């Protein structure tokens, strides 16, 4: 067990070092581009009144970008560092007790990573905010107002998104190319079990779980929280300024307080899961998912209490004494939305429910019917989440709108901040959700170590149960991530319009898609999502082909592998996947970063010659809006279809419909192979993409005007 774990750890740490070395070089290059743009851009009235020059503004934005990138990298590293050390401990614990194995995964490993990731997001923004506050002498005569300070933090969100996108792309390509290659040759062609030590690609597959799921998801959720905090701070400051609130600091710092409480309530929820070292308990006394959901329920109850307390403490104002209660209800809307999203995703991806069982049944009639059923399930699964998001945004907006807060003209002004508070509510249990997400890849790794070290069947049964639950928890986390991404993108879109108004020195309140150029911008935004998805899927396919060829070569040239007389060359597959995934991640990543900048700049030039100075900004707004909508739907489809295919295979492996080795099982493996890049490469990358498009437009707004 220790030898196998060490091989996985060496592979994961080696890839992480190379991957983040590449990302670091690209980040420095992009920082220089941002610096040059900000040195030659126009300044806003707020910056002029506070004496903040172009050079200072440029340095602040670049420093925030680099700090965000660094913190995102650390968040990813922590996730990977813990997972490669927890896997062997879970394998060992499974020999004694199922409940102890669950506790090692959920409490000690996933919980530690999750708390560090959320803590990094909070402390990074807090340090940046405090530094700028002191350095710029905020609120002193002739200096910047505190309500304008959050706009200086947008670089932090962009840095976090930039690293998260490439971490998710590179890690996702790695993990799924290795998985697909190992399954196609090992399971389908050679008929050997999953994670069999005779499969040359098995170590690469297990390494991929750590770099693709743990490291990348840590960076993903980190940038979700960072983007949401910054956008909420911007909207809180803007609203406080319009309402002439005497002390606006509560509205600005509210998101940081909510996520600080998240650390506390999620810790209590995590610690409510207890284990046992009773060596006689070999079968789970309870369904692991039920145990995890009990911990989640504890976390949610405490989150509601702390959220109401935080709103009364920070959002109470004499101008509207009952506004805090409306905002508390906005937070409750967000918390309920998070819970509903987790339940919806579980319904569509857990084999205890009808959709996955129907999908498994379709495997009994062949490979084609399995694919058709999986695609239709994924398409259907977009409907209810979209309805939930729609109800959440409208409910939160109107609760904020009727809070009693009005601007200097007497118009209600709390609507957008209400949606910001709902997003905070949804992410107020983020640490526990990330704990559940880390459960999946660690359980998968533990199962691989148990299989490769040839442990008794009773131990493998325990890790199989944990692995199946891990697939569901990974899927529910992705559902949660796309729901929070949808709400956060709506906030960032509003923040973008506010920033364009500041730079253009004229109102920018709406986007008219009846203007041909603006409609084209929206069309380009939707196209971007599909083209990005295609390139990411193709990258997995090309890398998997290289793995398949290598595994086949080893089986032909080393016939003794099948009867354990020869040992496979695991290192060769690891090297192939690592080099190919680093090469393949550049093209889709570059498309995502360059597209909005090029589109905005070209239409800015066109607007200059046609007498429409805001045309570039309007076209980018349409691109952002359509890309967000298309990205949400595409990610929901890909995540759910992939998770359902995986668990349909797991359901058959429990002995249903002929069990392992049957024709149904082979058809289910085909579906799982198709779903692998959907759920673990493209879907999670789209979560990051739609938020990165929002943060890049915020940072690059001067280019469009």
Beta strands, then each sheet from edge to edge (+ up, - down):
end
